[in-house]
Amino acid sequence: MQLNEAEQLARNITKGLREYFGNKVDNFSIFNVMDKPHIEFTIEFEAYNFFILYLNYDRGRFGCAIKYGNSGISLENSQKWYDKADMNIFFQELEQQLVLRIPDKFLEYYGWK
């Protein structure tokens, strides 16, 4: 099966998340994939056994939000445009935003602190 450009990009980002976060992320799902007239997709995944996150990509702009009911809580990051992004910085900033919201005892229990 040949993947379209949007699916391939989504899989590359998913692979990067797995490589950076290791066992801190799981249960990936890619949906709302559109290749034409522009690239758009959403990656849903679990982080730190604590949050469900959405990573949205739309016409080159991307970012993450914590799923909160029918809404999302946007997570700040300095890497807004994928073609100019340093993904290591993006992952570091995502990690910072997440661990700030998780109790230390929880992180220590799983060996993540």
Chimera marker file (.cmm) of the C-alpha trace (Angstrom):
<marker_set name="trace">
<marker id="1" x="0.000" y="0.000" z="0.000" r="1" g="1" b="0" radius="0.5"/>
<marker id="2" x="1.381" y="3.376" z="-1.041" r="1" g="1" b="0" radius="0.5"/>
<marker id="3" x="0.996" y="6.090" z="1.608" r="1" g="1" b="0" radius="0.5"/>
<marker id="4" x="0.035" y="9.572" z="0.521" r="1" g="1" b="0" radius="0.5"/>
<marker id="5" x="2.149" y="12.532" z="1.608" r="1" g="1" b="0" radius="0.5"/>
<marker id="6" x="-0.039" y="13.377" z="4.617" r="1" g="1" b="0" radius="0.5"/>
<marker id="7" x="0.005" y="9.796" z="5.922" r="1" g="1" b="0" radius="0.5"/>
<marker id="8" x="3.766" y="9.560" z="5.499" r="1" g="1" b="0" radius="0.5"/>
<marker id="9" x="4.323" y="12.848" z="7.338" r="1" g="1" b="0" radius="0.5"/>
<marker id="10" x="2.004" y="11.745" z="10.171" r="1" g="1" b="0" radius="0.5"/>
<marker id="11" x="3.899" y="8.466" z="10.505" r="1" g="1" b="0" radius="0.5"/>
<marker id="12" x="7.241" y="10.297" z="10.557" r="1" g="1" b="0" radius="0.5"/>
<marker id="13" x="6.033" y="12.538" z="13.384" r="1" g="1" b="0" radius="0.5"/>
<marker id="14" x="4.683" y="9.506" z="15.250" r="1" g="1" b="0" radius="0.5"/>
<marker id="15" x="8.044" y="7.773" z="14.843" r="1" g="1" b="0" radius="0.5"/>
<marker id="16" x="9.826" y="10.868" z="16.206" r="1" g="1" b="0" radius="0.5"/>
<marker id="17" x="7.518" y="10.969" z="19.225" r="1" g="1" b="0" radius="0.5"/>
<marker id="18" x="8.188" y="7.286" z="19.944" r="1" g="1" b="0" radius="0.5"/>
<marker id="19" x="11.962" y="7.758" z="19.584" r="1" g="1" b="0" radius="0.5"/>
<marker id="20" x="12.082" y="10.825" z="21.843" r="1" g="1" b="0" radius="0.5"/>
<marker id="21" x="9.578" y="9.764" z="24.526" r="1" g="1" b="0" radius="0.5"/>
<marker id="22" x="10.047" y="5.981" z="24.480" r="1" g="1" b="0" radius="0.5"/>
<marker id="23" x="7.608" y="4.248" z="26.837" r="1" g="1" b="0" radius="0.5"/>
<marker id="24" x="6.120" y="7.582" z="27.916" r="1" g="1" b="0" radius="0.5"/>
<marker id="25" x="3.850" y="7.598" z="24.832" r="1" g="1" b="0" radius="0.5"/>
<marker id="26" x="1.475" y="4.968" z="23.445" r="1" g="1" b="0" radius="0.5"/>
<marker id="27" x="-1.831" y="4.286" z="21.696" r="1" g="1" b="0" radius="0.5"/>
<marker id="28" x="-1.318" y="6.356" z="18.545" r="1" g="1" b="0" radius="0.5"/>
<marker id="29" x="-4.182" y="6.994" z="16.153" r="1" g="1" b="0" radius="0.5"/>
<marker id="30" x="-3.949" y="9.036" z="12.953" r="1" g="1" b="0" radius="0.5"/>
<marker id="31" x="-7.191" y="10.488" z="11.568" r="1" g="1" b="0" radius="0.5"/>
<marker id="32" x="-8.721" y="13.431" z="9.672" r="1" g="1" b="0" radius="0.5"/>
<marker id="33" x="-6.077" y="12.827" z="7.009" r="1" g="1" b="0" radius="0.5"/>
<marker id="34" x="-6.324" y="15.059" z="3.942" r="1" g="1" b="0" radius="0.5"/>
<marker id="35" x="-3.729" y="15.207" z="1.176" r="1" g="1" b="0" radius="0.5"/>
<marker id="36" x="-5.472" y="17.440" z="-1.345" r="1" g="1" b="0" radius="0.5"/>
<marker id="37" x="-5.895" y="20.410" z="-1.737" r="1" g="1" b="0" radius="0.5"/>
<marker id="38" x="-3.599" y="20.751" z="1.286" r="1" g="1" b="0" radius="0.5"/>
<marker id="39" x="-2.041" y="18.472" z="3.904" r="1" g="1" b="0" radius="0.5"/>
<marker id="40" x="-3.934" y="18.137" z="7.144" r="1" g="1" b="0" radius="0.5"/>
<marker id="41" x="-4.141" y="15.443" z="9.840" r="1" g="1" b="0" radius="0.5"/>
<marker id="42" x="-4.517" y="14.764" z="13.547" r="1" g="1" b="0" radius="0.5"/>
<marker id="43" x="-2.503" y="12.348" z="15.667" r="1" g="1" b="0" radius="0.5"/>
<marker id="44" x="-4.090" y="11.279" z="18.941" r="1" g="1" b="0" radius="0.5"/>
<marker id="45" x="-1.880" y="9.590" z="21.524" r="1" g="1" b="0" radius="0.5"/>
<marker id="46" x="-1.499" y="8.919" z="25.228" r="1" g="1" b="0" radius="0.5"/>
<marker id="47" x="1.391" y="10.546" z="27.110" r="1" g="1" b="0" radius="0.5"/>
<marker id="48" x="2.750" y="9.537" z="30.511" r="1" g="1" b="0" radius="0.5"/>
<marker id="49" x="-0.286" y="7.308" z="31.175" r="1" g="1" b="0" radius="0.5"/>
<marker id="50" x="-1.860" y="10.619" z="32.196" r="1" g="1" b="0" radius="0.5"/>
<marker id="51" x="-2.986" y="12.677" z="29.183" r="1" g="1" b="0" radius="0.5"/>
<marker id="52" x="-4.615" y="12.110" z="25.827" r="1" g="1" b="0" radius="0.5"/>
<marker id="53" x="-3.029" y="14.525" z="23.362" r="1" g="1" b="0" radius="0.5"/>
<marker id="54" x="-3.865" y="15.759" z="19.898" r="1" g="1" b="0" radius="0.5"/>
<marker id="55" x="-1.125" y="16.823" z="17.541" r="1" g="1" b="0" radius="0.5"/>
<marker id="56" x="-2.759" y="18.790" z="14.731" r="1" g="1" b="0" radius="0.5"/>
<marker id="57" x="-1.072" y="19.581" z="11.431" r="1" g="1" b="0" radius="0.5"/>
<marker id="58" x="-2.736" y="21.981" z="9.004" r="1" g="1" b="0" radius="0.5"/>
<marker id="59" x="-0.966" y="23.422" z="5.941" r="1" g="1" b="0" radius="0.5"/>
<marker id="60" x="2.436" y="23.349" z="7.635" r="1" g="1" b="0" radius="0.5"/>
<marker id="61" x="1.408" y="24.735" z="11.013" r="1" g="1" b="0" radius="0.5"/>
<marker id="62" x="1.347" y="22.245" z="13.873" r="1" g="1" b="0" radius="0.5"/>
<marker id="63" x="1.010" y="21.976" z="17.635" r="1" g="1" b="0" radius="0.5"/>
<marker id="64" x="-0.352" y="19.897" z="20.494" r="1" g="1" b="0" radius="0.5"/>
<marker id="65" x="-3.305" y="20.128" z="22.825" r="1" g="1" b="0" radius="0.5"/>
<marker id="66" x="-4.436" y="18.081" z="25.809" r="1" g="1" b="0" radius="0.5"/>
<marker id="67" x="-7.832" y="16.502" z="25.175" r="1" g="1" b="0" radius="0.5"/>
<marker id="68" x="-10.303" y="17.954" z="27.649" r="1" g="1" b="0" radius="0.5"/>
<marker id="69" x="-13.797" y="16.682" z="26.959" r="1" g="1" b="0" radius="0.5"/>
<marker id="70" x="-14.909" y="18.050" z="23.604" r="1" g="1" b="0" radius="0.5"/>
<marker id="71" x="-12.223" y="20.727" z="23.732" r="1" g="1" b="0" radius="0.5"/>
<marker id="72" x="-8.468" y="20.924" z="23.965" r="1" g="1" b="0" radius="0.5"/>
<marker id="73" x="-5.987" y="22.784" z="26.142" r="1" g="1" b="0" radius="0.5"/>
<marker id="74" x="-3.352" y="24.179" z="23.813" r="1" g="1" b="0" radius="0.5"/>
<marker id="75" x="0.278" y="23.605" z="24.782" r="1" g="1" b="0" radius="0.5"/>
<marker id="76" x="2.751" y="26.392" z="24.090" r="1" g="1" b="0" radius="0.5"/>
<marker id="77" x="5.759" y="25.753" z="21.882" r="1" g="1" b="0" radius="0.5"/>
<marker id="78" x="8.201" y="27.858" z="19.894" r="1" g="1" b="0" radius="0.5"/>
<marker id="79" x="8.148" y="25.594" z="16.834" r="1" g="1" b="0" radius="0.5"/>
<marker id="80" x="5.007" y="26.605" z="14.927" r="1" g="1" b="0" radius="0.5"/>
<marker id="81" x="5.836" y="25.722" z="11.305" r="1" g="1" b="0" radius="0.5"/>
<marker id="82" x="6.891" y="22.178" z="10.470" r="1" g="1" b="0" radius="0.5"/>
<marker id="83" x="9.232" y="23.058" z="7.593" r="1" g="1" b="0" radius="0.5"/>
<marker id="84" x="11.210" y="25.395" z="9.899" r="1" g="1" b="0" radius="0.5"/>
<marker id="85" x="10.884" y="23.363" z="13.106" r="1" g="1" b="0" radius="0.5"/>
<marker id="86" x="13.638" y="21.764" z="15.106" r="1" g="1" b="0" radius="0.5"/>
<marker id="87" x="11.730" y="18.684" z="16.256" r="1" g="1" b="0" radius="0.5"/>
<marker id="88" x="14.090" y="18.093" z="19.183" r="1" g="1" b="0" radius="0.5"/>
<marker id="89" x="13.138" y="21.520" z="20.541" r="1" g="1" b="0" radius="0.5"/>
<marker id="90" x="9.471" y="20.782" z="19.870" r="1" g="1" b="0" radius="0.5"/>
<marker id="91" x="9.681" y="17.479" z="21.782" r="1" g="1" b="0" radius="0.5"/>
<marker id="92" x="11.617" y="19.089" z="24.666" r="1" g="1" b="0" radius="0.5"/>
<marker id="93" x="9.051" y="21.871" z="25.009" r="1" g="1" b="0" radius="0.5"/>
<marker id="94" x="6.193" y="19.368" z="24.813" r="1" g="1" b="0" radius="0.5"/>
<marker id="95" x="7.837" y="17.299" z="27.554" r="1" g="1" b="0" radius="0.5"/>
<marker id="96" x="8.242" y="20.410" z="29.745" r="1" g="1" b="0" radius="0.5"/>
<marker id="97" x="4.606" y="21.418" z="29.268" r="1" g="1" b="0" radius="0.5"/>
<marker id="98" x="3.413" y="17.926" z="30.190" r="1" g="1" b="0" radius="0.5"/>
<marker id="99" x="5.561" y="17.177" z="33.247" r="1" g="1" b="0" radius="0.5"/>
<marker id="100" x="4.665" y="20.565" z="34.744" r="1" g="1" b="0" radius="0.5"/>
<marker id="101" x="1.070" y="19.319" z="34.910" r="1" g="1" b="0" radius="0.5"/>
<marker id="102" x="1.754" y="15.853" z="36.371" r="1" g="1" b="0" radius="0.5"/>
<marker id="103" x="2.301" y="15.260" z="40.115" r="1" g="1" b="0" radius="0.5"/>
<marker id="104" x="5.913" y="14.385" z="40.982" r="1" g="1" b="0" radius="0.5"/>
<marker id="105" x="4.843" y="11.243" z="42.872" r="1" g="1" b="0" radius="0.5"/>
<marker id="106" x="3.198" y="9.923" z="39.709" r="1" g="1" b="0" radius="0.5"/>
<marker id="107" x="6.323" y="10.559" z="37.622" r="1" g="1" b="0" radius="0.5"/>
<marker id="108" x="8.545" y="9.004" z="40.281" r="1" g="1" b="0" radius="0.5"/>
<marker id="109" x="6.365" y="5.896" z="40.490" r="1" g="1" b="0" radius="0.5"/>
<marker id="110" x="6.941" y="5.206" z="36.785" r="1" g="1" b="0" radius="0.5"/>
<marker id="111" x="10.618" y="6.184" z="36.920" r="1" g="1" b="0" radius="0.5"/>
<marker id="112" x="10.107" y="9.264" z="34.742" r="1" g="1" b="0" radius="0.5"/>
<marker id="113" x="11.548" y="11.779" z="37.179" r="1" g="1" b="0" radius="0.5"/>
<link id1="1" id2="2" r="1" g="1" b="0" radius="0.2"/>
<link id1="2" id2="3" r="1" g="1" b="0" radius="0.2"/>
<link id1="3" id2="4" r="1" g="1" b="0" radius="0.2"/>
<link id1="4" id2="5" r="1" g="1" b="0" radius="0.2"/>
<link id1="5" id2="6" r="1" g="1" b="0" radius="0.2"/>
<link id1="6" id2="7" r="1" g="1" b="0" radius="0.2"/>
<link id1="7" id2="8" r="1" g="1" b="0" radius="0.2"/>
<link id1="8" id2="9" r="1" g="1" b="0" radius="0.2"/>
<link id1="9" id2="10" r="1" g="1" b="0" radius="0.2"/>
<link id1="10" id2="11" r="1" g="1" b="0" radius="0.2"/>
<link id1="11" id2="12" r="1" g="1" b="0" radius="0.2"/>
<link id1="12" id2="13" r="1" g="1" b="0" radius="0.2"/>
<link id1="13" id2="14" r="1" g="1" b="0" radius="0.2"/>
<link id1="14" id2="15" r="1" g="1" b="0" radius="0.2"/>
<link id1="15" id2="16" r="1" g="1" b="0" radius="0.2"/>
<link id1="16" id2="17" r="1" g="1" b="0" radius="0.2"/>
<link id1="17" id2="18" r="1" g="1" b="0" radius="0.2"/>
<link id1="18" id2="19" r="1" g="1" b="0" radius="0.2"/>
<link id1="19" id2="20" r="1" g="1" b="0" radius="0.2"/>
<link id1="20" id2="21" r="1" g="1" b="0" radius="0.2"/>
<link id1="21" id2="22" r="1" g="1" b="0" radius="0.2"/>
<link id1="22" id2="23" r="1" g="1" b="0" radius="0.2"/>
<link id1="23" id2="24" r="1" g="1" b="0" radius="0.2"/>
<link id1="24" id2="25" r="1" g="1" b="0" radius="0.2"/>
<link id1="25" id2="26" r="1" g="1" b="0" radius="0.2"/>
<link id1="26" id2="27" r="1" g="1" b="0" radius="0.2"/>
<link id1="27" id2="28" r="1" g="1" b="0" radius="0.2"/>
<link id1="28" id2="29" r="1" g="1" b="0" radius="0.2"/>
<link id1="29" id2="30" r="1" g="1" b="0" radius="0.2"/>
<link id1="30" id2="31" r="1" g="1" b="0" radius="0.2"/>
<link id1="31" id2="32" r="1" g="1" b="0" radius="0.2"/>
<link id1="32" id2="33" r="1" g="1" b="0" radius="0.2"/>
<link id1="33" id2="34" r="1" g="1" b="0" radius="0.2"/>
<link id1="34" id2="35" r="1" g="1" b="0" radius="0.2"/>
<link id1="35" id2="36" r="1" g="1" b="0" radius="0.2"/>
<link id1="36" id2="37" r="1" g="1" b="0" radius="0.2"/>
<link id1="37" id2="38" r="1" g="1" b="0" radius="0.2"/>
<link id1="38" id2="39" r="1" g="1" b="0" radius="0.2"/>
<link id1="39" id2="40" r="1" g="1" b="0" radius="0.2"/>
<link id1="40" id2="41" r="1" g="1" b="0" radius="0.2"/>
<link id1="41" id2="42" r="1" g="1" b="0" radius="0.2"/>
<link id1="42" id2="43" r="1" g="1" b="0" radius="0.2"/>
<link id1="43" id2="44" r="1" g="1" b="0" radius="0.2"/>
<link id1="44" id2="45" r="1" g="1" b="0" radius="0.2"/>
<link id1="45" id2="46" r="1" g="1" b="0" radius="0.2"/>
<link id1="46" id2="47" r="1" g="1" b="0" radius="0.2"/>
<link id1="47" id2="48" r="1" g="1" b="0" radius="0.2"/>
<link id1="48" id2="49" r="1" g="1" b="0" radius="0.2"/>
<link id1="49" id2="50" r="1" g="1" b="0" radius="0.2"/>
<link id1="50" id2="51" r="1" g="1" b="0" radius="0.2"/>
<link id1="51" id2="52" r="1" g="1" b="0" radius="0.2"/>
<link id1="52" id2="53" r="1" g="1" b="0" radius="0.2"/>
<link id1="53" id2="54" r="1" g="1" b="0" radius="0.2"/>
<link id1="54" id2="55" r="1" g="1" b="0" radius="0.2"/>
<link id1="55" id2="56" r="1" g="1" b="0" radius="0.2"/>
<link id1="56" id2="57" r="1" g="1" b="0" radius="0.2"/>
<link id1="57" id2="58" r="1" g="1" b="0" radius="0.2"/>
<link id1="58" id2="59" r="1" g="1" b="0" radius="0.2"/>
<link id1="59" id2="60" r="1" g="1" b="0" radius="0.2"/>
<link id1="60" id2="61" r="1" g="1" b="0" radius="0.2"/>
<link id1="61" id2="62" r="1" g="1" b="0" radius="0.2"/>
<link id1="62" id2="63" r="1" g="1" b="0" radius="0.2"/>
<link id1="63" id2="64" r="1" g="1" b="0" radius="0.2"/>
<link id1="64" id2="65" r="1" g="1" b="0" radius="0.2"/>
<link id1="65" id2="66" r="1" g="1" b="0" radius="0.2"/>
<link id1="66" id2="67" r="1" g="1" b="0" radius="0.2"/>
<link id1="67" id2="68" r="1" g="1" b="0" radius="0.2"/>
<link id1="68" id2="69" r="1" g="1" b="0" radius="0.2"/>
<link id1="69" id2="70" r="1" g="1" b="0" radius="0.2"/>
<link id1="70" id2="71" r="1" g="1" b="0" radius="0.2"/>
<link id1="71" id2="72" r="1" g="1" b="0" radius="0.2"/>
<link id1="72" id2="73" r="1" g="1" b="0" radius="0.2"/>
<link id1="73" id2="74" r="1" g="1" b="0" radius="0.2"/>
<link id1="74" id2="75" r="1" g="1" b="0" radius="0.2"/>
<link id1="75" id2="76" r="1" g="1" b="0" radius="0.2"/>
<link id1="76" id2="77" r="1" g="1" b="0" radius="0.2"/>
<link id1="77" id2="78" r="1" g="1" b="0" radius="0.2"/>
<link id1="78" id2="79" r="1" g="1" b="0" radius="0.2"/>
<link id1="79" id2="80" r="1" g="1" b="0" radius="0.2"/>
<link id1="80" id2="81" r="1" g="1" b="0" radius="0.2"/>
<link id1="81" id2="82" r="1" g="1" b="0" radius="0.2"/>
<link id1="82" id2="83" r="1" g="1" b="0" radius="0.2"/>
<link id1="83" id2="84" r="1" g="1" b="0" radius="0.2"/>
<link id1="84" id2="85" r="1" g="1" b="0" radius="0.2"/>
<link id1="85" id2="86" r="1" g="1" b="0" radius="0.2"/>
<link id1="86" id2="87" r="1" g="1" b="0" radius="0.2"/>
<link id1="87" id2="88" r="1" g="1" b="0" radius="0.2"/>
<link id1="88" id2="89" r="1" g="1" b="0" radius="0.2"/>
<link id1="89" id2="90" r="1" g="1" b="0" radius="0.2"/>
<link id1="90" id2="91" r="1" g="1" b="0" radius="0.2"/>
<link id1="91" id2="92" r="1" g="1" b="0" radius="0.2"/>
<link id1="92" id2="93" r="1" g="1" b="0" radius="0.2"/>
<link id1="93" id2="94" r="1" g="1" b="0" radius="0.2"/>
<link id1="94" id2="95" r="1" g="1" b="0" radius="0.2"/>
<link id1="95" id2="96" r="1" g="1" b="0" radius="0.2"/>
<link id1="96" id2="97" r="1" g="1" b="0" radius="0.2"/>
<link id1="97" id2="98" r="1" g="1" b="0" radius="0.2"/>
<link id1="98" id2="99" r="1" g="1" b="0" radius="0.2"/>
<link id1="99" id2="100" r="1" g="1" b="0" radius="0.2"/>
<link id1="100" id2="101" r="1" g="1" b="0" radius="0.2"/>
<link id1="101" id2="102" r="1" g="1" b="0" radius="0.2"/>
<link id1="102" id2="103" r="1" g="1" b="0" radius="0.2"/>
<link id1="103" id2="104" r="1" g="1" b="0" radius="0.2"/>
<link id1="104" id2="105" r="1" g="1" b="0" radius="0.2"/>
<link id1="105" id2="106" r="1" g="1" b="0" radius="0.2"/>
<link id1="106" id2="107" r="1" g="1" b="0" radius="0.2"/>
<link id1="107" id2="108" r="1" g="1" b="0" radius="0.2"/>
<link id1="108" id2="109" r="1" g="1" b="0" radius="0.2"/>
<link id1="109" id2="110" r="1" g="1" b="0" radius="0.2"/>
<link id1="110" id2="111" r="1" g="1" b="0" radius="0.2"/>
<link id1="111" id2="112" r="1" g="1" b="0" radius="0.2"/>
<link id1="112" id2="113" r="1" g="1" b="0" radius="0.2"/>
</marker_set>
